[in-house]
Amino acid sequence: MKLLLDQGLPRSAAILLRESNVDAVHVGEIAMSESEDLDIITRADQDNRIVVTLDADFHTLLALNELTSPSVIRIRIEGLKAEALKKLLLAVIIECTEDLQNGSAITIDSNRVRIRKLPLIHS
């Protein structure tokens, strides 16, 4: 599983994920800290990565553009430290592997995980 962590998430989480054998990069590591959300989506799609973000706009962009990839994991838990984020993402990867591989918008809050298949808007 290949992840692209968005701005707002701890850069050190990417390092911890790599130490756990997950191919993870942070936008800050690839000079995309100030990139537009759609550019991050495009880069993730080109690199076959899953976007991990705190930003609701990513799911909106997936819907408005009727995209079928990349998968996006939106974290709705503020203030997660790198270690907690790593543990959360490892659990989500295990539980949602097929959904992530097939294109999904996943929302995680403190009480549940919501999975929606892409595209979010069907013509």
LUMROPA-887110 format. One line per 4 residues: number of its first residue (from 1); their letters; for each residue x, y, z negated of C-alpha. Coordinates in Angstrom, 2 decimals, decimal comma. Last residue first. Layout:
N
NUM = a = X/Y/Z | ...
***
This chain:
123
123 = shil = -23,98/9,78/13,89 | -22,84/8,40/10,54 | -21,46/10,80/7,97 | -19,00/9,34/5,44
119 = plkr = -17,00/7,56/8,14 | -15,68/5,82/6,18 | -16,98/3,57/3,42 | -17,88/5,01/0,03
115 = irvr = -16,43/3,74/-3,24 | -17,27/5,23/-6,64 | -15,10/4,32/-9,63 | -16,54/4,86/-13,07
111 = nsdi = -16,50/6,47/-16,51 | -13,41/8,70/-16,67 | -13,73/9,70/-13,04 | -12,46/8,05/-9,89
107 = tias = -13,76/8,89/-6,43 | -12,92/6,65/-3,49 | -13,40/7,63/0,13 | -12,86/4,50/2,15
103 = gnql = -11,13/3,16/5,24 | -10,73/-0,59/5,79 | -7,40/-0,96/3,99 | -8,63/1,04/1,00
99 = detc = -11,81/-1,01/0,73 | -9,85/-4,26/0,96 | -7,38/-3,22/-1,73 | -9,99/-1,82/-4,14
95 = eiiv = -9,37/-3,68/-7,40 | -5,60/-4,09/-7,07 | -5,00/-0,62/-5,64 | -7,32/0,89/-8,25
91 = alll = -5,41/-0,77/-11,10 | -2,05/0,42/-9,75 | -3,52/3,90/-9,32 | -4,67/4,09/-12,94
87 = kkla = -1,37/2,80/-14,30 | 0,60/5,32/-12,21 | -1,71/8,15/-13,23 | -1,24/7,27/-16,90
83 = eakl = 2,55/7,24/-16,49 | 2,57/10,55/-14,58 | 0,40/12,44/-17,07 | -3,27/12,91/-16,32
79 = geir = -4,39/16,47/-17,00 | -7,74/16,42/-15,26 | -9,64/13,22/-14,50 | -11,60/13,55/-11,27
75 = iriv = -9,05/11,67/-9,14 | -9,96/11,56/-5,46 | -8,63/8,56/-3,56 | -8,66/9,12/0,19
71 = spst = -8,58/6,46/2,91 | -7,06/7,67/6,14 | -9,02/7,05/8,24 | -12,51/6,65/9,67
67 = lenl = -12,96/10,38/10,21 | -16,36/11,95/10,89 | -14,70/15,40/10,98 | -17,19/16,92/8,55
63 = allt = -17,17/13,80/6,36 | -13,40/13,35/6,07 | -13,02/17,10/5,52 | -15,56/17,00/2,69
59 = hfda = -13,76/14,05/1,09 | -10,51/16,04/1,22 | -12,16/19,17/-0,14 | -12,83/17,48/-3,48
55 = dltv = -9,20/18,12/-4,53 | -7,58/16,08/-7,31 | -5,72/14,05/-4,70 | -4,39/10,66/-3,60
51 = virn = -4,15/10,30/0,18 | -3,70/6,76/1,49 | -0,83/6,32/3,93 | -0,63/4,92/7,47
47 = dqda = 2,12/7,44/8,36 | 0,05/9,08/11,11 | -3,09/8,97/8,95 | -1,26/10,46/5,97
43 = rtii = 0,16/13,21/8,19 | -3,28/14,04/9,60 | -4,86/14,11/6,14 | -2,06/16,37/4,90
39 = dlde = -2,58/18,68/7,87 | -6,32/18,75/7,13 | -5,58/19,78/3,54 | -3,46/22,73/4,64
35 = sesm = 0,23/22,53/3,80 | 1,80/24,40/0,88 | 3,49/21,45/-0,79 | 4,18/19,75/2,56
31 = aieg = 8,00/19,70/2,48 | 8,25/15,89/2,33 | 9,07/15,48/-1,36 | 6,54/18,12/-2,39
27 = vhva = 3,76/16,17/-0,67 | 4,53/13,31/-3,07 | 5,60/9,94/-1,72 | 4,51/6,44/-2,68
23 = dvns = 5,49/3,02/-1,33 | 4,42/0,93/-4,34 | 7,05/-1,41/-5,76 | 6,51/-0,46/-9,43
19 = erll = 9,63/1,76/-9,39 | 8,05/3,40/-6,33 | 4,96/4,12/-8,43 | 7,09/5,70/-11,16
15 = iaas = 8,82/7,93/-8,60 | 5,50/8,98/-7,07 | 4,18/9,73/-10,56 | 7,18/12,04/-11,09
11 = rplg = 5,65/14,46/-8,59 | 2,77/14,93/-11,01 | -0,53/15,50/-9,20 | -1,50/19,08/-8,39
7 = qdll = -0,11/18,88/-4,87 | -1,19/15,69/-3,13 | 0,19/12,19/-3,54 | 0,66/10,23/-0,31
3 = lkm = 0,32/6,49/-0,91 | 1,40/3,39/1,01 | 0,00/0,00/0,00
***
